[in-house]
Amino acid sequence: MKSILLHVQDNQTLVPRLEAALALARAFSAHLSCLHVTPIEAYAAVGAFDGAIFLPDVADALGKEEAQARSKIEEQLAAEDVSWDYEQVTGPVANVIIKHAALADLVVTGREDGGLAARRMMQIGLLGDLLHRCRTPLYIPPADGTPIDPVAPVLIAWDGSFEAANAVRSALPFLKGAASVLALEVRRSSEDEFPSTRLMEYLSRHDIHAELRTGVTTHEDVATVIVREASRAGVGTIVMGGYNHSRIGELVFGGVTRTLLLDCPLPLLMAH
C-alpha cells in the first residue's frame, strides 16, 4: 500500500481519522493524499418555482470551514515524516472520492460516534455507495479516537463470499505485517458442512500462517460474535466483505455490514 487517500471531513472524527491515516502511511511507507469534498448541493436551496437558488452566505461559511480544516491538517502534516498533498474539490461527494481512489491502494474514511440518527444514516449511505462503486478497499477507524496499530493481530470475518475474498486480497499487506491472523467463520447451524480450507491454502501461499476458528450462533447477532471474538484475541483490524446481501435487504432486516458500520469499536478494512 503505497498510495493512501484520506477523505477529509470537518467533523468530530477529523483528528482521529487523520491520525489513523498517518499511522498507516508510516507503517507502509506510503504517500498520503488528503481530499476535502464539499457537496455541491450545500451551496444552493431548491425553490418551489424558481429551481435552485444560490446562497452566498452559506458559500462564505463553507469557505471558512474549508480553510480552517485545511489549515489544521496542513499544520500537522508539515511536522510529520510522510509525503503528502492536499486537494479541495466541490462536487458529488461519492463520485469525487471514487474518481480520486482509482489509483489509490486504500481509502481512509469514517463515521461519527453517536450524534443525530439521520446524520449517521447519511454517513452509512455514503459508505455504502463507496463500498458498492469503489474498487479500492475502505479503512474505517473507530469513531471514538482510539489509536490504531497497523501491525496488531488481524481478524478475517470469513463467510466464503466473493466480497470476503476481495477484502482478503486487498488486506494482504496488513496480513503479512500482522502479529497474528485469525480467520473466523460464524455459522447459524452446527450442521453446516465442514469449513473449507481454501482460505488457509491461499494465505499460506503468501507466507501468512493463520488460525481458522468456527463458531455457531443461534440467537446472537453475527456482528456481536465477530466483535467479541476480535476483542478476546486483541485484534487491531477486522477484515471483511461489505454488503454480501443487497443494501435494501440490510436496511429492512438488518445485517452484519450495516451493524458494524453503525457501531464497531475496532477498525474495519472492507471491500465489496
N, C-alpha and C positions, 0 to 999 in steps of 0.2 A: 504494500500500500504506500505509494509514493506521492499520491495527489489526494488531499482531503479537502472536501468542500464543506464549509461551515455555514449553515443557514442562520444568519443574524436576525434576531427578532428582539426588539427592545421591550422586554418584559422581565418578570422576576427570575426567569431561568437564564437570562443572558450570560451572567458571570459563570455559573456552573457549566453551562454549555461551552463557553469559551475555554474554561479550564480543562474540560474533557477533551476538546479538540487539540489543545496544546499537548496534553499528555500523550495522545495518540500520535501526533506529529513527531514528538521526541522519540517515542518508542520505535517508530518505523522509519525515522529519518526522512520524513515526508514534508512536502510543501503544503502550506495551509492557505487556501483561498477563502476569504470571507465574503459572503454575498448577502447584502441587505436588500430585501424586496419590499417596496411599498405598493400595496394593492391599488390598482388603477381606479377601482370603484370608490376608494376613500376620498377622492378629490371632487366627487360630484354627488348630487342628490337627484333622484328621479321625480319629476313633477307629474301631476295627473294629466296635464295637457301640453306642457312645453318640452317634454323629453328631459334629457339630462341637463342639470344646472351646475355650472362650475362654482365651487365655494372657495373664494380666495382666502378667507380666514382659516379654513381648515387646511388649505395648502401651506399657509405660513406656519401653522402649528406643526404640521407633519415635517416641514423642512427643518424646524428647530429640533424636533425629536431625532431626525436622521443625523443631524450634525452632532448632537450630543452622544448618540450611540457610536458614531464613527470616531469621535474624539476619544471616548472612553476606551474603545478597543485598540485604536492605533497607539495610544499612550502605553497600554500594557504590552502590546506586541513589540514595540520599539525596544523593550528591555528583555525580550525573550531570545533564546538561541535557536529559533526556527526561521526558515524563509517563509514569507507571506505576502499576500496582496489583498486589496480591499476594493470591492466594487458595489456601487449602489445603483439599483435598477427599479424602474416603475413599470408595473405590468401585472398580468395574472400570476399570482404567487406560484402555484404548482407548475405552470408552464415554464416560468423563468428558471425555477430550480432544476427542473428536468433537463432543460436545454444546457445549463451550465454543468450538470452532473454527467453529461455524455462522455466526457474524458476525465472523470474523477474515479478514484478507486473506492471511495467511501463518502457518504453524505452524513454529516453530524447535524441532527435536528433535535427537537424535543417537544415537551408539553409542560403545561403549568401544573403545579401541585395545588389541588383544590381550586377555589375560585368559582365563578358562576358556571352552572351546569351547561348553559347554552354556549358559553365560550369554550369550555372543554370539548364539547361535541364538535364545534367548528374545527378545533385543532385535530381531533380524531379524523374528521373528514379530510383535512389536508394530508395527514399521514397516510390515510387510505388511498388517496389519489397518487401520492408518491410511490407507495408500495406497488400499486397496480400498473403504473405507467412508466416508472423509472427502472432502468436495467442496472442501476448502481445500488448496492446494499445500503440500508439505513442503519446508523448507530444512534440510539436514543438513550442518553444518560438519565439517571434518576432525577426527578424534578426537585428533590429536596436539597440538592447541592452536595451530596455525598461524593467525595473524591473517587475517581476511578483508578483501577490498577490494570493496565493492559497486559500484564504477564500473570495475573491471578488465574486460578483454575477456571475452566470454561465448562458450561453445561450445554449440551446439544439436546433440544427438545425434539426428539425424533419420532416421526409417525410414518415414515416411508414415502411421503408425498414428494411430488416434483418440486414444490415450493421449499420443503425442508432440505432437499438435495441442493437446490440453488443456494440456500443460506450456508450450507456446509462448505460448498466450493468457494463462496465469497469470503468465508471466515478462515480459510487456510492459514493466512499469516498470523491470526490470533491463535489458532490451534497449535501451530508449530512453536510459538513462543510461550504458550501457557504452561504453568507449573504442572497441571494435570488436566485431563479431559474426561468428562463423564457424559455418556450418551444415555438419555433417559427416555424410555418408551412407556407411556401411560396408557393402559387399556381399560375398557369398560367391562370386560368379561375375562375370567381366567381360562375360558375355553377357547380363546383365540389361538391361532396357530403359533408354533414356536417362533420366537423372534428371529428375523433374518440377520445373517452375519455379513451382508453385503456392505453395510456402512463400515464395519470394523475392517474389512478387507480393503476398502477404498482408503481409509485413513492410514492403514499400515503401509500402503504403497507410498505414502508421503512421509513415512517415518514418524507417524503420530500414533502413539500407543494409548488407546482409550479403554475405559471400562464401560461395559454395557450393562445397564440396570433396567429391569422392567418392573412396573407396578400396576396394580389393579385397583380401580376405584369405582364403586357402585353408587356412592352417594355424594362424594365430594366433587367440586368443580375441578377439571383437569388443570386449569391455571393455578389453583390453590396448591395442588400437589407439586407442580413444577417449581413454584416459588419456595415451598417448604423444603424440597429436596436440594434446591440450589443453596439455600441458606445453611442447611446442615453441612453441605460439602464446602462451604467457604468460597462459593463461586463468585467471580468478578464480572462475568458476562454470560448472558443467556443467548444462545444462537438458535433461531427458529425461523420457520417459514411463516409468511404472513398471509392471512385470508385464504386458507385451503378451501373454504366454502365461500359462497357468494357474500358480499358485504351486506346486501339486504337481509339475507338469512341471519347473519350475525347480529344485525341491528334489531331484528324482531325476536329472535330466540336466544341471543347471547352467543358468545364463542370465545375461544382461547385468545385469539388475536385482539379482539375488542377489549376483553377484560384486562389483559396485560398492558395494552396501550393506555387505558384509563388509569391504571394503578399498578405499578410494579416498582418495588424498592431497589431493583438491580438494573444495570444497563442491558439494553436489548440490541442485538445485531440481527436485523431482519431482512429477508428478501422474499420476493414473490415469483 
